[in-house]
């Protein structure tokens, strides 16, 4: 707006705009105050250009429309967030007491001799070595698995679990291709969900001493008869 120094001082006397001055973005209320102040304090012998006034009003209309659109989008975003949270809460409750496959690198050794780990191997796979570590991070055993293909698959611990104290261990599967280059491996943990808590990032499932964000669950395992 073309507001000279005299007009600005008069406007400040009748309608203080300290709040507008302190804002980084001019809101529609502040815009209207400035417009009214300009009309009140213009020189009667030299009134504002009508075309300029029309342009200012058009600008205000555009600003108001943008503000209304932003408010509508904000309300929609809040509604979508609430709906997503409700769905996540419902999904978290539904897995209580069920066995799930989640992103992780632990395996429970029970002494049954049937323990196995689930992994996802990139590409065409390669030669694999499975290593177990105890809670302190100390290696407790290593087993040459031989060639494994690409994709998700289960690998039995076999003799690797012999003589181990029952408990939870961390495992690592190292795969190398025909050229001796490392192949990326995604490890998973199979656990039974026994609890649920709500954190700042959403529902968190618990299984023994493990805490599992709901987003890390990749599969709910059907109970076998």
C-alpha positions in Angstrom: 0.0 0.0 0.0 1.1 3.6 -0.6 1.0 4.9 3.0 3.3 7.9 3.6 4.9 8.7 6.9 2.0 11.0 8.0 -0.6 8.3 7.4 1.3 5.7 9.3 1.5 7.9 12.3 -2.2 8.6 12.3 -3.0 5.0 11.8 -0.9 4.1 14.8 -2.7 6.6 17.0 -6.2 5.2 16.2 -5.4 1.5 15.7 -2.2 0.3 17.2 -0.6 -2.3 14.9 2.2 -3.5 17.2 0.9 -7.1 16.9 1.0 -6.9 13.1 4.5 -5.4 13.2 5.6 -8.3 15.3 4.2 -11.0 12.9 6.3 -12.4 10.1 3.1 -12.8 7.9 0.4 -10.1 7.6 -2.9 -11.6 8.5 -6.3 -10.6 7.1 -7.2 -8.7 10.3 -4.0 -6.6 10.1 -4.6 -6.1 6.4 -8.1 -4.7 7.1 -6.8 -2.4 9.8 -4.2 -1.0 7.5 -6.8 -0.5 4.7 -9.2 1.3 7.0 -6.5 3.4 8.4 -5.5 4.4 4.8 -9.0 5.4 3.9 -9.5 7.4 7.1 -6.3 9.3 6.9 -5.9 10.0 3.2 -5.7 13.6 2.0 -9.2 14.7 0.8 -7.5 16.9 -1.8 -5.4 14.0 -3.0 -7.4 10.8 -2.5 -6.0 7.4 -3.2 -6.0 6.1 -6.7 -9.3 4.0 -7.2 -7.4 1.5 -9.4 -4.8 1.0 -6.7 -7.6 0.6 -4.1 -9.3 -2.0 -6.3 -6.0 -3.9 -6.7 -5.5 -3.9 -2.9 -9.0 -5.2 -2.3 -8.4 -8.0 -4.9 -5.1 -8.8 -3.1 -7.0 -9.0 0.2 -9.6 -11.3 -1.3 -6.8 -13.6 -2.6 -5.1 -13.6 0.8 -8.3 -14.4 2.6 -9.0 -17.3 0.2 -5.6 -18.7 0.7 -6.0 -18.5 4.5 -9.3 -20.3 4.3 -7.8 -23.0 2.1 -5.0 -23.5 4.6 -7.4 -23.7 7.5 -9.4 -26.4 5.6 -6.3 -28.4 4.8 -5.2 -28.2 8.4 -8.5 -29.5 9.7 -8.4 -32.4 7.1 -4.8 -33.2 8.2 -5.9 -33.3 11.9 -8.8 -35.5 11.0 -6.6 -37.9 9.0 -4.1 -38.1 11.8 -6.8 -39.0 14.3 -8.2 -41.6 12.0 -4.8 -43.2 11.4 -4.1 -43.2 15.2 -7.4 -45.0 15.8 -6.7 -47.6 13.2 -3.2 -48.2 14.6 -4.6 -48.6 18.1 -7.1 -51.1 16.9 -4.5 -53.0 15.0 -2.2 -53.1 18.0 -4.9 -54.5 20.2 -5.8 -57.2 17.7 -2.3 -58.8 17.8 -2.2 -59.2 21.6 -1.5 -62.8 22.4 -0.5 -63.6 18.8 2.8 -64.6 17.3 4.2 -62.0 14.9 7.2 -61.6 12.6 8.8 -58.3 13.2 12.0 -56.5 12.1 14.7 -57.6 14.5 17.7 -59.8 15.0 16.9 -62.0 18.0 15.9 -65.7 18.4 14.7 -67.6 21.4 16.6 -70.8 22.2 14.4 -73.2 24.0 16.3 -76.5 23.8 13.7 -78.0 21.6 16.1 -78.4 18.7 13.6 -76.9 16.3 14.6 -73.2 16.6 14.9 -71.3 13.4 15.4 -67.7 12.2 13.7 -65.9 9.3 15.7 -63.7 7.0 15.3 -61.9 3.7 18.2 -62.2 1.3 18.8 -59.7 -1.5 19.5 -60.7 -5.1 20.3 -64.3 -6.0 21.7 -65.0 -2.5 25.1 -66.7 -2.0 27.1 -68.6 0.6 25.8 -67.9 4.2 27.3 -68.1 7.7 25.0 -67.9 10.7 26.5 -66.6 14.0 24.9 -66.4 17.5 25.7 -63.8 20.2 24.7 -63.8 23.9 23.2 -60.9 25.8 26.7 -59.4 26.3 27.5 -59.5 22.6 29.9 -62.4 22.9 29.9 -64.8 20.0 28.7 -68.2 21.3 28.8 -70.2 18.0 28.9 -70.0 14.2 27.5 -72.3 11.6 28.3 -72.5 7.8 24.8 -72.7 6.2 26.1 -73.1 2.7 24.3 -71.6 -0.4 21.0 -69.8 0.2 18.8 -68.3 -2.4 17.3 -64.8 -2.6 14.1 -63.8 -0.8 12.6 -64.5 2.6 13.3 -67.9 4.1 13.8 -69.8 7.3 17.1 -71.2 8.5 17.3 -73.8 11.3 19.8 -73.3 14.1 20.5 -77.0 14.2 23.6 -77.9 16.1 24.3 -74.2 16.7 21.9 -74.3 19.6 23.3 -77.4 21.2 24.5 -76.8 24.7 23.2 -73.3 24.9 21.4 -72.0 28.0 17.7 -71.4 27.1 17.2 -67.7 26.5 17.2 -64.9 23.9 20.2 -64.6 21.6 21.1 -62.1 18.9 21.9 -63.6 15.5 23.6 -62.5 12.3 23.5 -64.0 8.9 26.5 -63.1 6.6 26.0 -63.8 2.9 28.6 -63.4 0.1 27.9 -63.8 -3.6 30.0 -65.6 -6.2 32.4 -62.7 -6.5 32.9 -62.6 -2.7 30.9 -59.4 -2.3 28.6 -59.1 0.7 24.9 -59.5 0.1 22.4 -57.4 2.0 20.3 -59.4 4.5 17.2 -58.3 6.4 16.7 -60.2 9.7 13.5 -60.8 11.5 12.3 -61.8 15.0 9.5 -64.2 15.7 7.8 -63.4 19.0 4.5 -63.8 20.9 3.0 -60.4 21.8 2.1 -60.2 25.5 1.6 -56.5 26.1 0.9 -53.1 24.7 1.8 -49.5 25.7 1.2 -46.2 24.0 4.3 -44.1 23.3 4.8 -40.6 21.7 5.2 -42.3 18.3 2.1 -44.5 18.6 1.5 -48.0 19.9 4.4 -50.1 21.1 4.1 -53.9 21.4 5.9 -55.8 24.1 7.2 -59.4 24.0 9.1 -60.4 27.1 11.8 -57.7 27.4 11.4 -56.6 23.8 9.6 -53.4 22.7 8.4 -53.4 19.2 6.9 -50.4 17.3 3.7 -51.5 15.5 5.2 -50.3 12.2 8.0 -53.0 12.5 5.5 -55.8 12.4 5.6 -57.4 8.9 3.4 -60.5 9.4 0.9 -62.1 11.9 1.6 -65.8 12.0 -1.4 -68.0 11.9 -1.7 -70.5 14.8 -0.9 -74.0 13.8 -3.3 -76.8 14.8 
